[in-house]
Amino acid sequence: MRLLERIFSSRRREAADAAYQEAMGTSGDLIERMREHSTSESAARAMVSDIWAQHRNIPFMTSVYETVQEMNVARANGLFSRAKK
């Protein structure tokens, strides 16, 4: 009986609840930052934010994937060079 009591003790549940709340808080902060970056002046931040926000939208993600693959082929064929820093 003591074994079950230790397994299901409220102390463990409290620690798990605290960890869950911390993770949800961090997740909430990330979601809010990604929403802010969607309207960013930085094109890269805005694109990554929009892609992340649409990651479950299969047609959208398919279009993004196809576009990236087409650009990779064009770059491999020498049509575009990488931007210099």
Secondary structure, DSSP 8 states (H G I E B T S, - for coil): -HHHHHHT-HHHHHHHHHHHHHHHHHHHHHHHHHHHHTT-S-HHHHHHHHHHHTTT-HHHHHHHHHHHHHHHHHHHTTSS-----
